[in-house]
Amino acid sequence: MRPFIYERVDSAQSALAAFAGAPVDADRQYLAGGTTLVDLMKLDVMRPQAVIDINALDRTAAGRIDVGAGGLRLGAMTRMAQVAEHPAVARDYPMVAQSLKLAASQQLRNMASLGGNVLQRTRCPYFRDVSYPACNKRNPGSGCTALDSLHRDHAVLGVSDACIALYPGDFGQALMALDALVELAGPEGERRISFAELHRMPADTPHIETTLQPGELITAFLVPAAPWTRRSLYLKVRQRESYEFALASAAVALDLTDDRTVRGARVALGGVATVPWRAQDAETVLLGKTLDEQAAAAAADAAFANARPRTDNAYKVALGKRTLTRALLQAAAMET
């Protein structure tokens, strides 16, 4: 790990002030749980000149969970375990609680913040190992080692000729499916965007992963109340049952009539895409249909119609379809 300046702050204003006046190209990073940043610093993948510790913000609104008639507000400094174990979240937004509970280990969930979780970086081994010089995420313009090497765990949706690295998170899929908003504080003031606007697909600039401005800080996530939030679930398929990233996952929320006709559907996919992935084609296929195995399979086909698999990861298309089909049928059978 390389030398760096460490600064601790106790408010969003002081956090932003730590970036004020810094050169545009200065590499400064916020530190919350640190479960990604510290790892990557140890691996010499990230080399920040300054680390701004924002953990004291968990004593402000950024560390609070609010559940009301209008929806759910999750402070970005709330720990994953707090939200996963919150009774109202588990009851009214089960997908959110499940996506967090199925992530990482209990020790990591106790430490990791929601804001840090959605910004976690890829687990692509060629990105995380600096002995591979060709990685467009780490060294823009150097190439992508994964394209012509082992890529079993890489993405099949949202990929480009410059990068096929997988987005590894779980919570992000729940936020995508439930039309969440993100509250931001930055040098230019506060703003609010949809969660769908936060991440950027790789295209030809995979090193630019989000739409955040320099120094901008996530302060909260807003999940609106909707007819489908209670009938929602997160299904994660992985090689082992704990402390493992998804090979394929599905975040599904449904609004059904008494005869299981779909009035509304929200679908997001994980383990298969370069960013948190909304499967809107699948949602369109489901509308007005009776949710049976045939309809679920048709939605799954639509979700992966534009997949771009390679040799080693082609299995993810079939696995992703089966995962989504299973998630839809399980959600339809839920008692609400």
Contacts in CASP RR format, 6 or more apart in sequence:
PFRMAT RR
TARGET T0000
AUTHOR 0000-0000-0000
METHOD contacts of the structure
MODEL  1
MRPFIYERVDSAQSALAAFAGAPVDADRQYLAGGTTLVDLMKLDVMRPQA
VIDINALDRTAAGRIDVGAGGLRLGAMTRMAQVAEHPAVARDYPMVAQSL
KLAASQQLRNMASLGGNVLQRTRCPYFRDVSYPACNKRNPGSGCTALDSL
HRDHAVLGVSDACIALYPGDFGQALMALDALVELAGPEGERRISFAELHR
MPADTPHIETTLQPGELITAFLVPAAPWTRRSLYLKVRQRESYEFALASA
AVALDLTDDRTVRGARVALGGVATVPWRAQDAETVLLGKTLDEQAAAAAA
DAAFANARPRTDNAYKVALGKRTLTRALLQAAAMET
1 41 0 8 1.000
1 42 0 8 1.000
1 44 0 8 1.000
2 41 0 8 1.000
2 44 0 8 1.000
2 47 0 8 1.000
4 41 0 8 1.000
4 48 0 8 1.000
4 49 0 8 1.000
4 50 0 8 1.000
4 51 0 8 1.000
5 49 0 8 1.000
5 50 0 8 1.000
5 51 0 8 1.000
6 50 0 8 1.000
6 51 0 8 1.000
6 53 0 8 1.000
7 18 0 8 1.000
7 50 0 8 1.000
7 51 0 8 1.000
7 52 0 8 1.000
7 53 0 8 1.000
8 52 0 8 1.000
8 53 0 8 1.000
8 55 0 8 1.000
8 56 0 8 1.000
9 15 0 8 1.000
9 17 0 8 1.000
9 18 0 8 1.000
9 52 0 8 1.000
9 53 0 8 1.000
9 54 0 8 1.000
9 56 0 8 1.000
9 57 0 8 1.000
10 56 0 8 1.000
10 57 0 8 1.000
10 59 0 8 1.000
11 56 0 8 1.000
11 57 0 8 1.000
11 60 0 8 1.000
12 57 0 8 1.000
12 60 0 8 1.000
12 62 0 8 1.000
12 185 0 8 1.000
12 217 0 8 1.000
12 219 0 8 1.000
15 30 0 8 1.000
15 52 0 8 1.000
15 54 0 8 1.000
15 57 0 8 1.000
15 217 0 8 1.000
16 185 0 8 1.000
16 186 0 8 1.000
16 187 0 8 1.000
16 215 0 8 1.000
16 217 0 8 1.000
18 28 0 8 1.000
18 50 0 8 1.000
18 52 0 8 1.000
19 28 0 8 1.000
19 52 0 8 1.000
19 187 0 8 1.000
19 214 0 8 1.000
19 215 0 8 1.000
20 187 0 8 1.000
22 28 0 8 1.000
22 50 0 8 1.000
24 214 0 8 1.000
26 49 0 8 1.000
26 50 0 8 1.000
27 46 0 8 1.000
27 47 0 8 1.000
27 48 0 8 1.000
27 49 0 8 1.000
27 50 0 8 1.000
28 48 0 8 1.000
28 49 0 8 1.000
28 50 0 8 1.000
28 51 0 8 1.000
28 52 0 8 1.000
28 215 0 8 1.000
29 37 0 8 1.000
29 46 0 8 1.000
29 48 0 8 1.000
29 50 0 8 1.000
29 51 0 8 1.000
29 52 0 8 1.000
30 51 0 8 1.000
30 52 0 8 1.000
30 54 0 8 1.000
30 215 0 8 1.000
30 217 0 8 1.000
31 37 0 8 1.000
31 38 0 8 1.000
31 51 0 8 1.000
31 52 0 8 1.000
31 53 0 8 1.000
31 54 0 8 1.000
31 55 0 8 1.000
32 54 0 8 1.000
32 55 0 8 1.000
32 76 0 8 1.000
32 77 0 8 1.000
32 112 0 8 1.000
32 113 0 8 1.000
32 115 0 8 1.000
32 116 0 8 1.000
33 55 0 8 1.000
33 111 0 8 1.000
33 112 0 8 1.000
33 113 0 8 1.000
33 116 0 8 1.000
34 111 0 8 1.000
34 112 0 8 1.000
34 116 0 8 1.000
35 104 0 8 1.000
35 108 0 8 1.000
35 111 0 8 1.000
35 112 0 8 1.000
35 120 0 8 1.000
36 116 0 8 1.000
36 119 0 8 1.000
36 120 0 8 1.000
36 121 0 8 1.000
37 46 0 8 1.000
37 48 0 8 1.000
37 51 0 8 1.000
40 46 0 8 1.000
40 121 0 8 1.000
40 128 0 8 1.000
41 47 0 8 1.000
41 48 0 8 1.000
43 128 0 8 1.000
43 129 0 8 1.000
43 130 0 8 1.000
44 130 0 8 1.000
45 127 0 8 1.000
45 128 0 8 1.000
45 130 0 8 1.000
45 138 0 8 1.000
54 77 0 8 1.000
54 217 0 8 1.000
55 77 0 8 1.000
57 63 0 8 1.000
57 77 0 8 1.000
58 77 0 8 1.000
58 78 0 8 1.000
58 79 0 8 1.000
58 113 0 8 1.000
60 77 0 8 1.000
61 75 0 8 1.000
61 219 0 8 1.000
61 220 0 8 1.000
62 75 0 8 1.000
62 76 0 8 1.000
62 77 0 8 1.000
62 78 0 8 1.000
62 219 0 8 1.000
62 220 0 8 1.000
63 75 0 8 1.000
63 76 0 8 1.000
63 77 0 8 1.000
63 78 0 8 1.000
64 73 0 8 1.000
64 75 0 8 1.000
64 78 0 8 1.000
65 72 0 8 1.000
65 73 0 8 1.000
65 74 0 8 1.000
65 75 0 8 1.000
65 78 0 8 1.000
65 82 0 8 1.000
65 83 0 8 1.000
65 86 0 8 1.000
65 89 0 8 1.000
66 72 0 8 1.000
66 73 0 8 1.000
67 73 0 8 1.000
67 86 0 8 1.000
67 88 0 8 1.000
67 89 0 8 1.000
67 92 0 8 1.000
68 225 0 8 1.000
69 225 0 8 1.000
70 224 0 8 1.000
70 225 0 8 1.000
71 222 0 8 1.000
71 223 0 8 1.000
71 224 0 8 1.000
71 225 0 8 1.000
72 89 0 8 1.000
72 92 0 8 1.000
72 93 0 8 1.000
72 96 0 8 1.000
72 222 0 8 1.000
72 223 0 8 1.000
72 225 0 8 1.000
73 220 0 8 1.000
73 221 0 8 1.000
73 222 0 8 1.000
73 223 0 8 1.000
74 83 0 8 1.000
74 96 0 8 1.000
74 114 0 8 1.000
74 220 0 8 1.000
74 221 0 8 1.000
74 222 0 8 1.000
74 223 0 8 1.000
75 114 0 8 1.000
75 219 0 8 1.000
75 220 0 8 1.000
75 221 0 8 1.000
76 113 0 8 1.000
76 114 0 8 1.000
76 115 0 8 1.000
76 116 0 8 1.000
76 183 0 8 1.000
76 217 0 8 1.000
76 218 0 8 1.000
76 219 0 8 1.000
76 220 0 8 1.000
76 221 0 8 1.000
77 113 0 8 1.000
77 114 0 8 1.000
77 115 0 8 1.000
78 113 0 8 1.000
78 114 0 8 1.000
79 109 0 8 1.000
79 110 0 8 1.000
79 111 0 8 1.000
79 112 0 8 1.000
79 113 0 8 1.000
79 114 0 8 1.000
80 100 0 8 1.000
80 103 0 8 1.000
80 104 0 8 1.000
80 108 0 8 1.000
80 109 0 8 1.000
80 110 0 8 1.000
80 112 0 8 1.000
80 113 0 8 1.000
80 114 0 8 1.000
80 117 0 8 1.000
80 171 0 8 1.000
81 100 0 8 1.000
81 106 0 8 1.000
81 109 0 8 1.000
81 110 0 8 1.000
83 89 0 8 1.000
83 96 0 8 1.000
83 97 0 8 1.000
83 100 0 8 1.000
83 114 0 8 1.000
84 90 0 8 1.000
84 97 0 8 1.000
84 98 0 8 1.000
84 100 0 8 1.000
84 101 0 8 1.000
84 109 0 8 1.000
85 97 0 8 1.000
85 101 0 8 1.000
86 97 0 8 1.000
89 96 0 8 1.000
89 97 0 8 1.000
90 97 0 8 1.000
91 230 0 8 1.000
92 225 0 8 1.000
92 229 0 8 1.000
92 230 0 8 1.000
93 174 0 8 1.000
93 178 0 8 1.000
93 223 0 8 1.000
93 229 0 8 1.000
93 230 0 8 1.000
93 232 0 8 1.000
94 230 0 8 1.000
94 232 0 8 1.000
94 233 0 8 1.000
95 174 0 8 1.000
95 177 0 8 1.000
95 178 0 8 1.000
95 229 0 8 1.000
95 232 0 8 1.000
95 233 0 8 1.000
95 234 0 8 1.000
95 251 0 8 1.000
95 252 0 8 1.000
95 253 0 8 1.000
96 171 0 8 1.000
96 174 0 8 1.000
96 175 0 8 1.000
96 178 0 8 1.000
96 223 0 8 1.000
98 174 0 8 1.000
98 233 0 8 1.000
98 234 0 8 1.000
99 170 0 8 1.000
99 171 0 8 1.000
99 172 0 8 1.000
99 173 0 8 1.000
99 174 0 8 1.000
99 234 0 8 1.000
99 251 0 8 1.000
100 109 0 8 1.000
100 117 0 8 1.000
100 170 0 8 1.000
100 171 0 8 1.000
101 109 0 8 1.000
102 170 0 8 1.000
102 234 0 8 1.000
102 236 0 8 1.000
103 109 0 8 1.000
103 117 0 8 1.000
103 169 0 8 1.000
103 170 0 8 1.000
103 171 0 8 1.000
104 112 0 8 1.000
104 243 0 8 1.000
105 242 0 8 1.000
105 243 0 8 1.000
114 171 0 8 1.000
114 221 0 8 1.000
115 218 0 8 1.000
115 221 0 8 1.000
116 218 0 8 1.000
117 169 0 8 1.000
117 171 0 8 1.000
117 172 0 8 1.000
118 169 0 8 1.000
118 171 0 8 1.000
118 172 0 8 1.000
118 175 0 8 1.000
118 195 0 8 1.000
118 198 0 8 1.000
118 218 0 8 1.000
118 221 0 8 1.000
118 276 0 8 1.000
119 210 0 8 1.000
119 218 0 8 1.000
120 168 0 8 1.000
120 169 0 8 1.000
121 127 0 8 1.000
121 137 0 8 1.000
121 209 0 8 1.000
122 137 0 8 1.000
122 165 0 8 1.000
122 166 0 8 1.000
122 167 0 8 1.000
122 168 0 8 1.000
123 153 0 8 1.000
123 166 0 8 1.000
123 168 0 8 1.000
123 245 0 8 1.000
124 135 0 8 1.000
124 137 0 8 1.000
124 146 0 8 1.000
124 154 0 8 1.000
124 165 0 8 1.000
124 166 0 8 1.000
126 132 0 8 1.000
126 134 0 8 1.000
126 135 0 8 1.000
126 144 0 8 1.000
126 145 0 8 1.000
126 146 0 8 1.000
126 149 0 8 1.000
127 135 0 8 1.000
127 137 0 8 1.000
127 138 0 8 1.000
127 165 0 8 1.000
130 138 0 8 1.000
132 145 0 8 1.000
133 139 0 8 1.000
133 142 0 8 1.000
134 142 0 8 1.000
134 143 0 8 1.000
134 144 0 8 1.000
134 145 0 8 1.000
135 142 0 8 1.000
135 143 0 8 1.000
135 144 0 8 1.000
135 145 0 8 1.000
136 142 0 8 1.000
136 143 0 8 1.000
136 144 0 8 1.000
136 162 0 8 1.000
136 163 0 8 1.000
136 202 0 8 1.000
136 206 0 8 1.000
136 207 0 8 1.000
137 163 0 8 1.000
137 165 0 8 1.000
137 202 0 8 1.000
137 206 0 8 1.000
137 207 0 8 1.000
137 209 0 8 1.000
138 207 0 8 1.000
140 205 0 8 1.000
140 206 0 8 1.000
140 207 0 8 1.000
141 162 0 8 1.000
143 162 0 8 1.000
144 161 0 8 1.000
144 162 0 8 1.000
144 163 0 8 1.000
144 164 0 8 1.000
144 206 0 8 1.000
146 154 0 8 1.000
146 163 0 8 1.000
146 164 0 8 1.000
146 165 0 8 1.000
147 161 0 8 1.000
147 164 0 8 1.000
147 310 0 8 1.000
150 312 0 8 1.000
151 164 0 8 1.000
151 310 0 8 1.000
151 311 0 8 1.000
151 312 0 8 1.000
151 313 0 8 1.000
152 312 0 8 1.000
152 313 0 8 1.000
153 166 0 8 1.000
153 245 0 8 1.000
153 247 0 8 1.000
153 313 0 8 1.000
154 164 0 8 1.000
154 165 0 8 1.000
154 166 0 8 1.000
154 310 0 8 1.000
154 312 0 8 1.000
154 313 0 8 1.000
155 164 0 8 1.000
155 165 0 8 1.000
155 166 0 8 1.000
155 167 0 8 1.000
155 271 0 8 1.000
155 272 0 8 1.000
155 273 0 8 1.000
155 274 0 8 1.000
155 313 0 8 1.000
156 272 0 8 1.000
156 273 0 8 1.000
156 304 0 8 1.000
156 307 0 8 1.000
156 308 0 8 1.000
156 309 0 8 1.000
156 310 0 8 1.000
156 313 0 8 1.000
156 314 0 8 1.000
156 316 0 8 1.000
156 317 0 8 1.000
157 269 0 8 1.000
157 272 0 8 1.000
157 273 0 8 1.000
157 274 0 8 1.000
157 277 0 8 1.000
157 304 0 8 1.000
157 306 0 8 1.000
157 307 0 8 1.000
157 308 0 8 1.000
158 201 0 8 1.000
158 202 0 8 1.000
158 273 0 8 1.000
158 274 0 8 1.000
158 275 0 8 1.000
158 277 0 8 1.000
158 308 0 8 1.000
159 202 0 8 1.000
159 274 0 8 1.000
159 308 0 8 1.000
160 201 0 8 1.000
160 202 0 8 1.000
160 203 0 8 1.000
160 204 0 8 1.000
160 206 0 8 1.000
160 274 0 8 1.000
161 204 0 8 1.000
162 202 0 8 1.000
162 203 0 8 1.000
162 204 0 8 1.000
162 205 0 8 1.000
162 206 0 8 1.000
163 202 0 8 1.000
163 206 0 8 1.000
163 274 0 8 1.000
164 202 0 8 1.000
164 274 0 8 1.000
164 310 0 8 1.000
165 202 0 8 1.000
165 206 0 8 1.000
165 274 0 8 1.000
166 271 0 8 1.000
166 272 0 8 1.000
166 273 0 8 1.000
166 274 0 8 1.000
167 199 0 8 1.000
167 270 0 8 1.000
167 271 0 8 1.000
167 273 0 8 1.000
167 274 0 8 1.000
167 275 0 8 1.000
167 276 0 8 1.000
167 277 0 8 1.000
168 245 0 8 1.000
168 246 0 8 1.000
168 271 0 8 1.000
169 245 0 8 1.000
169 246 0 8 1.000
169 270 0 8 1.000
169 271 0 8 1.000
169 276 0 8 1.000
170 234 0 8 1.000
170 236 0 8 1.000
170 246 0 8 1.000
170 249 0 8 1.000
170 270 0 8 1.000
172 195 0 8 1.000
172 268 0 8 1.000
172 276 0 8 1.000
173 234 0 8 1.000
173 249 0 8 1.000
173 250 0 8 1.000
173 251 0 8 1.000
173 268 0 8 1.000
173 269 0 8 1.000
173 270 0 8 1.000
173 276 0 8 1.000
173 277 0 8 1.000
174 180 0 8 1.000
174 232 0 8 1.000
174 234 0 8 1.000
174 251 0 8 1.000
174 268 0 8 1.000
175 195 0 8 1.000
175 221 0 8 1.000
175 223 0 8 1.000
175 276 0 8 1.000
176 195 0 8 1.000
176 196 0 8 1.000
176 251 0 8 1.000
176 268 0 8 1.000
176 276 0 8 1.000
176 277 0 8 1.000
176 278 0 8 1.000
177 232 0 8 1.000
177 251 0 8 1.000
177 252 0 8 1.000
177 253 0 8 1.000
177 266 0 8 1.000
177 267 0 8 1.000
177 268 0 8 1.000
177 278 0 8 1.000
178 223 0 8 1.000
178 224 0 8 1.000
178 226 0 8 1.000
178 229 0 8 1.000
178 232 0 8 1.000
178 251 0 8 1.000
178 253 0 8 1.000
178 266 0 8 1.000
179 194 0 8 1.000
179 195 0 8 1.000
179 223 0 8 1.000
179 224 0 8 1.000
179 226 0 8 1.000
179 266 0 8 1.000
180 194 0 8 1.000
180 195 0 8 1.000
180 221 0 8 1.000
180 222 0 8 1.000
180 223 0 8 1.000
180 224 0 8 1.000
181 192 0 8 1.000
181 193 0 8 1.000
181 194 0 8 1.000
181 195 0 8 1.000
181 221 0 8 1.000
181 222 0 8 1.000
181 224 0 8 1.000
182 192 0 8 1.000
182 193 0 8 1.000
182 194 0 8 1.000
182 195 0 8 1.000
182 197 0 8 1.000
182 198 0 8 1.000
182 218 0 8 1.000
182 220 0 8 1.000
182 221 0 8 1.000
182 222 0 8 1.000
183 190 0 8 1.000
183 192 0 8 1.000
183 218 0 8 1.000
183 219 0 8 1.000
183 220 0 8 1.000
183 221 0 8 1.000
183 222 0 8 1.000
184 190 0 8 1.000
184 191 0 8 1.000
184 192 0 8 1.000
184 193 0 8 1.000
184 212 0 8 1.000
184 216 0 8 1.000
184 217 0 8 1.000
184 218 0 8 1.000
184 219 0 8 1.000
185 216 0 8 1.000
185 217 0 8 1.000
185 219 0 8 1.000
186 213 0 8 1.000
186 215 0 8 1.000
186 216 0 8 1.000
186 217 0 8 1.000
187 213 0 8 1.000
187 214 0 8 1.000
187 215 0 8 1.000
187 216 0 8 1.000
188 213 0 8 1.000
190 219 0 8 1.000
192 222 0 8 1.000
193 211 0 8 1.000
195 221 0 8 1.000
195 276 0 8 1.000
196 276 0 8 1.000
196 278 0 8 1.000
197 211 0 8 1.000
198 210 0 8 1.000
198 211 0 8 1.000
198 212 0 8 1.000
199 209 0 8 1.000
199 210 0 8 1.000
199 211 0 8 1.000
199 275 0 8 1.000
199 276 0 8 1.000
200 208 0 8 1.000
200 209 0 8 1.000
200 210 0 8 1.000
200 211 0 8 1.000
200 275 0 8 1.000
201 274 0 8 1.000
201 275 0 8 1.000
202 274 0 8 1.000
212 218 0 8 1.000
223 229 0 8 1.000
226 253 0 8 1.000
226 255 0 8 1.000
227 255 0 8 1.000
227 263 0 8 1.000
227 264 0 8 1.000
228 253 0 8 1.000
228 254 0 8 1.000
228 255 0 8 1.000
228 264 0 8 1.000
228 265 0 8 1.000
228 266 0 8 1.000
229 253 0 8 1.000
230 336 0 8 1.000
231 253 0 8 1.000
231 254 0 8 1.000
231 255 0 8 1.000
231 256 0 8 1.000
231 331 0 8 1.000
231 332 0 8 1.000
231 334 0 8 1.000
231 336 0 8 1.000
232 251 0 8 1.000
232 252 0 8 1.000
232 253 0 8 1.000
232 254 0 8 1.000
232 266 0 8 1.000
232 331 0 8 1.000
233 251 0 8 1.000
233 252 0 8 1.000
233 327 0 8 1.000
233 330 0 8 1.000
233 331 0 8 1.000
233 334 0 8 1.000
234 249 0 8 1.000
234 250 0 8 1.000
234 251 0 8 1.000
234 252 0 8 1.000
234 327 0 8 1.000
235 249 0 8 1.000
235 250 0 8 1.000
235 252 0 8 1.000
235 323 0 8 1.000
235 326 0 8 1.000
235 327 0 8 1.000
235 330 0 8 1.000
236 246 0 8 1.000
236 249 0 8 1.000
237 246 0 8 1.000
237 247 0 8 1.000
237 248 0 8 1.000
237 249 0 8 1.000
237 319 0 8 1.000
237 320 0 8 1.000
237 323 0 8 1.000
238 244 0 8 1.000
238 245 0 8 1.000
238 246 0 8 1.000
238 247 0 8 1.000
239 247 0 8 1.000
245 271 0 8 1.000
246 270 0 8 1.000
246 271 0 8 1.000
247 271 0 8 1.000
247 316 0 8 1.000
247 319 0 8 1.000
248 269 0 8 1.000
248 270 0 8 1.000
248 271 0 8 1.000
248 272 0 8 1.000
248 316 0 8 1.000
248 319 0 8 1.000
248 320 0 8 1.000
248 322 0 8 1.000
248 323 0 8 1.000
249 269 0 8 1.000
249 270 0 8 1.000
249 271 0 8 1.000
249 323 0 8 1.000
250 267 0 8 1.000
250 268 0 8 1.000
250 269 0 8 1.000
250 270 0 8 1.000
250 320 0 8 1.000
250 323 0 8 1.000
250 324 0 8 1.000
250 326 0 8 1.000
250 327 0 8 1.000
250 328 0 8 1.000
251 266 0 8 1.000
251 267 0 8 1.000
251 268 0 8 1.000
251 269 0 8 1.000
251 270 0 8 1.000
251 327 0 8 1.000
252 265 0 8 1.000
252 266 0 8 1.000
252 267 0 8 1.000
252 324 0 8 1.000
252 327 0 8 1.000
252 328 0 8 1.000
252 330 0 8 1.000
252 331 0 8 1.000
253 265 0 8 1.000
253 266 0 8 1.000
253 267 0 8 1.000
253 331 0 8 1.000
254 262 0 8 1.000
254 264 0 8 1.000
254 265 0 8 1.000
254 266 0 8 1.000
254 291 0 8 1.000
254 328 0 8 1.000
254 331 0 8 1.000
254 332 0 8 1.000
255 262 0 8 1.000
255 263 0 8 1.000
255 264 0 8 1.000
255 265 0 8 1.000
256 262 0 8 1.000
256 263 0 8 1.000
256 291 0 8 1.000
256 332 0 8 1.000
257 263 0 8 1.000
259 290 0 8 1.000
260 290 0 8 1.000
260 291 0 8 1.000
260 292 0 8 1.000
260 332 0 8 1.000
261 288 0 8 1.000
261 289 0 8 1.000
261 290 0 8 1.000
261 291 0 8 1.000
262 286 0 8 1.000
262 287 0 8 1.000
262 288 0 8 1.000
262 289 0 8 1.000
262 290 0 8 1.000
262 291 0 8 1.000
262 295 0 8 1.000
263 287 0 8 1.000
263 288 0 8 1.000
264 283 0 8 1.000
264 286 0 8 1.000
264 287 0 8 1.000
265 282 0 8 1.000
265 283 0 8 1.000
265 286 0 8 1.000
265 287 0 8 1.000
265 299 0 8 1.000
266 283 0 8 1.000
267 278 0 8 1.000
267 279 0 8 1.000
267 280 0 8 1.000
267 282 0 8 1.000
267 283 0 8 1.000
267 286 0 8 1.000
267 299 0 8 1.000
267 303 0 8 1.000
267 324 0 8 1.000
267 328 0 8 1.000
268 276 0 8 1.000
268 277 0 8 1.000
268 278 0 8 1.000
268 279 0 8 1.000
269 277 0 8 1.000
269 279 0 8 1.000
269 303 0 8 1.000
269 320 0 8 1.000
269 324 0 8 1.000
270 276 0 8 1.000
270 277 0 8 1.000
271 316 0 8 1.000
272 304 0 8 1.000
272 307 0 8 1.000
272 316 0 8 1.000
272 320 0 8 1.000
279 299 0 8 1.000
279 302 0 8 1.000
279 303 0 8 1.000
279 324 0 8 1.000
281 302 0 8 1.000
281 303 0 8 1.000
281 305 0 8 1.000
282 299 0 8 1.000
282 300 0 8 1.000
282 302 0 8 1.000
282 303 0 8 1.000
282 324 0 8 1.000
283 299 0 8 1.000
284 302 0 8 1.000
285 295 0 8 1.000
285 298 0 8 1.000
285 299 0 8 1.000
285 302 0 8 1.000
286 295 0 8 1.000
286 299 0 8 1.000
286 328 0 8 1.000
289 295 0 8 1.000
289 298 0 8 1.000
291 328 0 8 1.000
291 329 0 8 1.000
291 332 0 8 1.000
293 325 0 8 1.000
293 329 0 8 1.000
295 328 0 8 1.000
296 324 0 8 1.000
296 325 0 8 1.000
296 328 0 8 1.000
296 329 0 8 1.000
297 321 0 8 1.000
297 325 0 8 1.000
299 324 0 8 1.000
299 325 0 8 1.000
299 328 0 8 1.000
300 320 0 8 1.000
300 321 0 8 1.000
300 322 0 8 1.000
300 324 0 8 1.000
300 325 0 8 1.000
300 328 0 8 1.000
301 321 0 8 1.000
303 320 0 8 1.000
303 321 0 8 1.000
303 324 0 8 1.000
304 317 0 8 1.000
304 320 0 8 1.000
304 321 0 8 1.000
307 316 0 8 1.000
307 317 0 8 1.000
309 316 0 8 1.000
309 317 0 8 1.000
END
